[in-house]
Amino acid sequence: MTTPPLTDAPVRSDADLTARWELVLDPPEFAKRHLWLLWLDAYGRQLPIVIPVDDVPRVPDLQLLVGLRQVHESLLADQLGGRGHLALALCRPGSAVPTADDEAWAEALSGLLEDVSWSLHLAADGSVVPLVPISRGS
C-alpha cells in the first residue's frame, strides 16, 4: 500500500489542519521565530507551496502584514481561482502555551484577514496547537 502525497489528502476540519501542520513542521521545535504559510483549495487540498518567513518579530508589524496580504491575494487569484484557505503557523522557541505576543499576532491577523478564510496555529516545544480555528471570512 502506498501513501498518497500530502497534497492529495484533503483537510476537512480544524483537527485535520492541526495534524497537517504536525506533518509539515516535523519536528515542531524552533530556535527562532518564524511564520509558515500554506494554502488549501476549495476542496481542502493543499497547494504544493509552503512559505516560511524567517525571523519574524515578537509582535507583527504593518509592513510584514501588508506583504502577507499581498502574497495571499496573488496566490488566491493565480492558483486558487479566488477561493481558498490561508493556513498560518507561528513557530517559536519556548512553551506551546500561548503568550500575549501570540495573541497580538492572532488579533493583527484577524484585522488583516477578516474577509478571507484563514487559520493560525502555534508551533513550539514539540507541539502544534490551534490559536485561531478555520475562519470562513465575511
Helices and strands as residue ranges (DSSP letters): G 6-8, H 14-24, E 34-41, E 46-54, H 62-79, E 84-91, H 100-112, E 117-124, E 127-135
